[in-house]
Every structure is written in structure tokens, then in C-alpha cells.
């Protein structure tokens, strides 16, 4: 770009995305005089999925605003919890890319609708599914989050599953219903009688456990086995944190 200069001030929470010299206060950015402010912000490294508001000379403007020479731009971070729908009763649904399998399983464990692609189907297909199914795309790929066809998206800031889950819960405050979704396929779980699932159980399991649930989509059977204590700790921690979060608004 080689045109009007503007002053851009990024919120501290967006420092991860911008060059070191643009952190900690207003810096000069050169525009081409025709590109939108949203395009300028993304060209400086920040996906619009992470931007809560764009404020120009004290007034909030849409991403389509074309900045003029000398304007001062404040780029704010997304407010938390973030509201994405007009209907507060509409549950959020998520779509996770191929690199976030553990996070997908933990969200499902908590009863959150979390679709997950276990193979790399490509950025266009992921963005199209997000739009078609009104799902929030979760990814650590900044380029993917810049695709215009997304219904909504969010950057996953950590590579540690515990921190990833905490981040998503704090950002979106989704409604939790633990133990109601299949962690393998995202389908709904229902109570199952032991005699109805006996042919799917190994001998030791049949002799030790009496309470079962089965996925209505893939047929997988669940019981409180050796891993239940670890999974229950994840659930209890998530519920404790969610209890203190305000509702999106």
C-alpha cells in the first residue's frame, strides 16, 4: 500500500497477531485509499473474527469503512462472553479443524455440539460447512479464519487442550449438558439396557458394569469404566468455571 497514513492502536489482547513494533500503542499504517478498514486490519495480521469493534476518531464504524488520512483507529478485542445470535436460547454449534480433535472430544463430553473433521478436507469446504450449518469454526489457522464465507469463527489461542477448552468456555459460555453426546461422532446418547447392548461388550465389561448409554447415531456403547474418573474431573472443572461466567449479551 502507498497512500494515506492512519494511526492504528491494537488492543493488548491482539498483540499475538501483530508485528512487535505495533504493540503497546498507536503506530502508523499506510493504506491505499480505497481498501476497507477490515482489509487493512487483516493485512496487519489480525483476523476479523478476533475484532470486537473498530473505532475511528471516537466513533464505531463497520469493517467496510474506508479510512482517510490522519484518522486514528482503535482495534478492540472481541468482548467475552461473545454473543453471535439474536436469540439467547439458540445453542451455539461448533466446527473444529483437523488439528483440534482433543478439544472436539472434550466439548462433546460437555454436551456441546462440536462437529470435527478428522481428515483435512480443505479450507473452502470447512468454511462452506460453517456457513451452511451456522457453526462457529474453531481453528489455529489464521488464514482459514479470514475466509469471507465463514458464518463465524474464532482463533484457538493455545496448543494445550486444557487451555483450549477453558478459552472456548470463557469466550462463548455455551450451555453445558455433560454426558449427553458421543465423544466419537457427536451424536446424542441415550440410556441403554444391558441386555440390549450385551453383544457389543467384552466379557469383563458385561460382568462388572450394569449402567450403560448408547449413541443414537453410531451405536457406540458407554459405561463408567477405567477412564471415567479422569473424564469426570474434566467435567467438574468445566462446570465450576462455567458457573461463574455471565451469559452472552
C-alpha positions in Angstrom: 0.0 0.0 0.0 1.2 3.5 -0.7 -1.4 6.2 0.2 -3.0 7.9 3.2 -1.4 7.3 6.6 -3.6 6.4 9.6 -2.8 5.7 13.3 -3.8 2.2 14.5 -3.9 1.1 18.1 -4.4 -2.6 18.8 -5.9 -3.9 22.0 -3.4 -5.8 24.1 -5.2 -9.0 23.6 -4.5 -8.8 19.9 -0.7 -8.5 20.3 -0.2 -12.1 19.3 -1.3 -11.2 15.7 0.6 -8.0 15.0 4.3 -7.3 14.5 6.3 -6.4 17.6 6.7 -2.8 16.7 2.9 -2.3 16.6 2.3 -3.4 20.1 1.8 -1.2 23.1 0.4 1.9 21.4 -0.7 3.7 18.2 1.5 3.1 15.2 1.4 4.5 11.6 -0.1 2.3 8.9 -0.1 3.2 5.2 -3.3 2.5 3.3 -4.1 2.6 -0.5 -7.0 5.0 -0.1 -9.6 2.5 -1.4 -9.4 -0.6 0.8 -11.8 -1.1 3.7 -10.7 -0.8 7.2 -11.4 -4.5 7.7 -9.0 -5.3 4.9 -6.3 -3.0 6.4 -6.7 -4.7 9.8 -6.4 -8.2 8.4 -3.4 -7.1 6.2 -1.7 -6.1 9.5 -2.2 -9.7 10.8 -5.5 -9.7 12.8 -8.4 -11.9 11.6 -11.7 -10.0 11.9 -13.0 -13.0 13.9 -10.9 -11.6 16.8 -12.0 -8.0 16.5 -14.8 -6.8 18.7 -15.2 -3.2 17.4 -13.4 -0.7 15.1 -13.4 2.8 16.5 -12.3 5.7 14.3 -11.8 9.1 15.9 -14.0 8.0 18.8 -16.9 6.6 16.7 -17.5 2.9 16.0 -17.5 2.1 12.3 -18.2 -1.1 10.3 -15.3 -3.1 8.7 -16.4 -1.6 5.3 -15.3 1.9 6.3 -12.6 3.3 4.1 -10.1 5.1 6.3 -9.0 8.6 5.4 -5.6 10.2 6.0 -4.9 11.1 9.6 -7.7 9.1 11.2 -7.0 7.3 14.4 -8.2 3.7 14.6 -8.8 1.7 17.8 -9.0 -2.0 17.2 -10.7 -3.6 20.1 -10.7 -7.3 21.0 -13.9 -9.4 21.0 -15.9 -9.0 24.2 -16.3 -12.1 26.4 -18.6 -13.8 26.6 -19.3 -13.2 22.9 -22.9 -13.2 21.6 -23.3 -14.4 18.0 -27.1 -14.9 17.7 -30.1 -12.7 18.4 -31.9 -15.5 20.2 -30.2 -16.2 23.5 -31.9 -19.6 23.6 -30.3 -20.7 20.4 -27.4 -23.0 21.3 -24.1 -22.4 19.6 -22.7 -25.1 17.4 -19.1 -25.5 16.6 -16.9 -26.9 13.8 -13.3 -27.8 14.5 -10.5 -28.3 12.0 -8.3 -31.4 11.7 -5.8 -30.2 14.4 -8.3 -29.9 17.2 -9.5 -33.4 17.8 -8.9 -33.5 21.6 -10.8 -30.2 22.0 -13.7 -31.6 20.0 -14.0 -34.7 22.2 -13.9 -32.5 25.3 -16.6 -30.2 24.1 -18.7 -33.3 23.2 -18.1 -34.7 26.7 -19.7 -31.5 28.0 -22.7 -31.9 25.7 -21.7 -29.1 23.3 -22.5 -29.7 19.6 -18.9 -30.0 18.1 -18.5 -31.2 14.6 -15.0 -32.3 13.7 -13.2 -33.2 10.5 -10.7 -35.9 11.2 -9.1 -35.5 7.8 -8.0 -32.3 6.1 -10.9 -31.5 3.7 -9.5 -28.1 2.8 -10.2 -24.6 3.8 -13.0 -23.9 1.3 -15.0 -27.0 2.4 -14.6 -26.1 6.1 -15.7 -22.5 5.5 -18.7 -23.7 3.4 -19.8 -26.1 6.2 -19.6 -23.3 8.8 -21.9 -21.2 6.6 -24.3 -23.9 5.7 -24.8 -25.2 9.3 -24.3 -21.9 11.1 -21.3 -23.3 13.1 -18.5 -21.4 14.7 -15.3 -22.5 13.1 -12.5 -23.1 15.7 -9.0 -23.1 14.3 -5.4 -22.1 14.9 -5.1 -21.3 11.2 -5.3 -17.5 10.8 -5.6 -17.8 7.0 -8.7 -20.0 7.4 -10.3 -17.6 9.7 -10.0 -14.8 7.1 -12.3 -16.6 4.6 -15.3 -14.4 3.9 -17.8 -17.3 3.6 -17.5 -18.2 7.3 -20.6 -17.9 9.4 -18.5 -17.2 12.4 -15.0 -18.2 13.6 -12.6 -18.0 16.5 -8.9 -18.4 16.9 -7.8 -21.1 19.4 -5.0 -19.3 21.3 -3.3 -22.3 23.0 -2.0 -25.6 21.8 -2.8 -27.2 25.2 -6.2 -29.0 25.4 -6.9 -27.8 29.0 -6.3 -24.2 28.0 -8.2 -24.6 24.7 -11.3 -25.8 26.5 -11.1 -23.0 29.1 -10.7 -20.4 26.3 -13.7 -21.6 24.4 -15.9 -21.8 27.5 -14.9 -18.3 28.6 -15.3 -16.8 25.1 -18.7 -18.3 24.2 -20.2 -19.5 27.5 -22.0 -22.4 25.7 -24.7 -24.3 27.5 -23.3 -27.5 29.0 -25.0 -30.8 29.3 -22.3 -33.4 30.2 -22.6 -37.0 29.3 -25.2 -36.4 26.6 -23.1 -36.6 23.4 -21.0 -39.3 21.8 -17.4 -38.2 22.0 -16.6 -40.3 18.9 -19.3 -38.9 16.5 -21.1 -36.1 18.2 -24.4 -38.0 18.2 -26.9 -38.0 21.1 -26.6 -40.5 23.9 -29.5 -42.4 25.4 -29.8 -44.8 28.3 -29.4 -48.4 27.2 -30.4 -51.7 28.9 -27.6 -54.1 29.5 -29.3 -56.9 27.6 -29.7 -54.7 24.5 -26.0 -53.9 24.2 -24.6 -57.2 25.5 -23.4 -58.2 22.1 -21.2 -55.1 22.0 -19.5 -55.8 25.3 -16.5 -57.8 26.2 -16.9 -60.4 28.9 -15.2 -58.5 31.7 -17.3 -55.4 31.0 -20.6 -57.5 31.0 -19.7 -58.9 34.3 -18.6 -55.7 36.0 -20.9 -52.9 34.9 -24.7 -52.6 34.8 -25.3 -48.9 33.7 -24.9 -48.1 30.0 -25.6 -45.4 27.4 -25.6 -45.8 23.7 -25.1 -43.3 20.8 -28.2 -43.0 18.7 -26.1 -42.2 15.6 -23.1 -44.6 15.6 -24.2 -47.2 18.2 -21.2 -46.9 20.4 -21.7 -48.0 24.0 -20.5 -46.1 27.1 -20.1 -47.1 30.7 -18.2 -45.8 33.7 -15.0 -47.6 33.1 -11.4 -47.0 34.0 -11.2 -43.6 32.3 -14.4 -42.2 34.0 -12.6 -40.6 36.9 -10.3 -38.6 34.6 -13.2 -37.5 32.4 -15.4 -36.7 35.4 -12.6 -34.3 36.6 -12.7 -32.5 33.3 -16.5 -32.2 33.6 -16.4 -31.0 37.2 -13.7 -28.4 36.4 -15.7 -27.1 33.4 -18.9 -26.8 35.3 -17.2 -25.0 38.1 -15.7 -22.4 35.7 -18.9 -22.0 33.7 -20.9 -21.3 36.9 -19.1 -18.1 37.3 -19.5 -16.8 33.8 -22.1 -14.2 32.7 -24.5 -15.1 30.0 -23.6 -13.8 26.5 -25.1 -10.5 25.8 
